[in-house]
Amino acid sequence: MYPSLTVKVVEEPTTLREFIATLGKDTLYAYDRRVVGVFVNDRRLWDSAKLKPGDRVVVFPIIVGG
């Protein structure tokens, strides 16, 4: 359920949510549950943000303690 650190480069125009969905349903589920963080070109963006070819997307697990 916790995807490992992933760095991908966008190849086709898409939205952030659609791009996350291409990484697999486990990654999308983790993203919806907010247990992974996502940076696009070192910035956080909304799900509906439009990504361009060449954008760098980093998906990383969020580690919390208690």
Backbone bond lengths (Angstrom), bond angles and torsions (degrees), N, CA, C in turn:
res aa  C-N    CA-C-N  psi(-1)  N-CA   C-N-CA  omega(-1)  CA-C   N-CA-C  phi
1 M - - - 1.449 - - 1.520 110.92 -
2 Y 1.308 119.24 -26.53 1.450 121.56 179.86 1.518 109.96 -99.36
3 P 1.332 117.52 99.89 1.461 119.41 179.23 1.522 110.61 -63.85
4 S 1.307 116.20 148.27 1.460 119.68 177.55 1.527 109.59 -78.91
5 L 1.322 115.11 174.10 1.453 120.85 178.11 1.526 109.36 -55.92
6 T 1.328 115.71 128.02 1.459 121.70 -178.69 1.519 108.73 -131.26
7 V 1.326 116.52 131.13 1.461 121.96 175.43 1.524 107.30 -122.82
8 K 1.316 115.89 121.12 1.471 121.24 -178.25 1.522 109.06 -131.20
9 V 1.318 115.69 155.84 1.462 122.30 174.83 1.524 107.49 -113.25
10 V 1.324 115.75 131.86 1.461 121.82 -178.78 1.528 109.04 -69.19
11 E 1.332 116.15 133.10 1.461 120.87 179.97 1.528 112.73 -104.97
12 E 1.344 117.28 -27.77 1.468 121.70 -179.45 1.523 108.73 -131.23
13 P 1.338 118.23 150.03 1.461 119.99 175.62 1.536 110.64 -58.33
14 T 1.310 116.67 135.38 1.467 122.42 -178.44 1.519 108.40 -163.41
15 T 1.329 116.05 175.23 1.461 119.29 172.05 1.525 107.76 -95.02
16 L 1.314 115.87 164.38 1.462 119.90 -178.85 1.527 110.68 -61.32
17 R 1.318 117.77 -45.08 1.464 120.28 -179.31 1.526 111.97 -61.77
18 E 1.319 117.39 -43.03 1.466 120.80 178.12 1.527 110.62 -63.11
19 F 1.323 116.98 -38.35 1.458 120.31 178.88 1.530 110.83 -65.66
20 I 1.329 117.41 -43.23 1.469 121.21 177.93 1.525 109.62 -60.26
21 A 1.327 117.01 -38.97 1.472 120.93 179.55 1.524 111.63 -62.18
22 T 1.329 117.88 -30.53 1.470 120.07 179.42 1.527 111.91 -71.44
23 L 1.320 117.63 -15.28 1.466 121.34 179.79 1.524 112.31 -82.43
24 G 1.324 116.89 -7.00 1.461 121.35 177.52 1.511 111.78 120.78
25 K 1.347 114.98 156.22 1.463 118.32 -176.07 1.530 112.24 -70.47
26 D 1.322 118.69 -26.60 1.466 120.08 176.37 1.526 111.07 -66.64
27 T 1.324 116.07 -40.85 1.466 120.31 178.24 1.527 110.26 -67.08
28 L 1.322 116.93 -41.93 1.462 120.24 178.67 1.528 110.75 -63.09
29 Y 1.327 117.06 -42.28 1.467 120.90 178.13 1.527 110.34 -61.71
30 A 1.330 116.97 -45.64 1.466 121.00 179.12 1.530 110.41 -62.87
31 Y 1.324 117.29 -38.11 1.463 121.70 178.10 1.524 110.67 -64.64
32 D 1.330 116.78 -44.46 1.468 120.79 178.56 1.523 111.51 -63.44
33 R 1.327 117.72 -33.80 1.462 122.67 179.46 1.522 112.79 -84.40
34 R 1.317 116.06 -1.67 1.469 123.20 178.61 1.529 113.33 61.31
35 V 1.347 115.99 36.54 1.469 119.19 175.01 1.524 110.77 -102.04
36 V 1.340 116.84 1.43 1.450 121.12 170.31 1.523 108.51 -128.56
37 G 1.308 115.76 148.46 1.459 121.20 174.92 1.513 108.84 -103.00
38 V 1.331 116.16 156.70 1.464 120.98 179.98 1.527 108.53 -136.71
39 F 1.323 115.07 128.80 1.459 122.37 172.55 1.517 108.22 -117.56
40 V 1.324 116.09 138.39 1.456 122.02 173.14 1.519 106.08 -118.74
41 N 1.317 115.73 116.68 1.471 120.89 -176.77 1.534 110.60 51.83
42 D 1.341 116.03 44.18 1.473 124.18 177.90 1.529 113.97 65.40
43 R 1.332 117.84 25.00 1.466 122.51 176.24 1.517 109.58 -135.77
44 R 1.328 116.18 149.75 1.462 121.11 172.41 1.528 107.94 -84.61
45 L 1.328 116.16 138.11 1.462 120.86 -179.97 1.525 110.31 -131.17
46 W 1.322 116.09 162.62 1.456 122.19 175.85 1.520 110.18 -71.03
47 D 1.339 116.09 160.54 1.469 122.28 177.15 1.523 112.02 -56.20
48 S 1.321 116.35 -35.27 1.462 120.86 -174.97 1.528 113.37 -87.51
49 A 1.330 117.44 3.08 1.468 120.29 -179.67 1.523 110.14 -61.38
50 K 1.307 115.44 137.72 1.463 120.66 -179.76 1.527 108.56 -86.89
51 L 1.333 115.10 126.82 1.454 121.39 178.68 1.521 109.44 -99.92
52 K 1.325 115.73 145.32 1.451 121.79 -179.96 1.524 109.26 -110.94
53 P 1.323 117.63 157.16 1.460 119.90 174.68 1.524 110.32 -56.04
54 G 1.318 115.47 135.02 1.463 121.05 -179.29 1.518 113.92 97.90
55 D 1.353 117.72 -13.78 1.462 119.74 176.85 1.528 109.54 -65.22
56 R 1.318 116.65 142.07 1.469 122.93 -179.12 1.527 108.98 -101.64
57 V 1.331 116.64 121.04 1.462 122.42 -178.27 1.525 108.92 -111.89
58 V 1.334 115.80 127.08 1.462 122.09 178.39 1.533 107.89 -116.51
59 V 1.327 116.19 123.09 1.469 122.47 176.46 1.524 106.25 -112.64
60 F 1.343 116.65 126.87 1.451 120.27 -176.32 1.528 110.31 -138.35
61 P 1.335 117.46 146.09 1.469 119.71 177.51 1.519 110.36 -71.44
62 I 1.319 115.30 144.69 1.461 121.25 175.43 1.515 107.51 -97.29
63 I 1.309 116.10 120.21 1.456 121.89 -178.00 1.524 107.97 -99.31
64 V 1.312 115.95 125.49 1.462 120.52 178.40 1.531 108.00 -124.55
65 G 1.283 114.53 153.81 1.456 119.40 179.14 1.520 110.15 -129.88
66 G 1.285 114.51 170.16 1.462 116.09 -179.49 1.497 111.40 -152.14
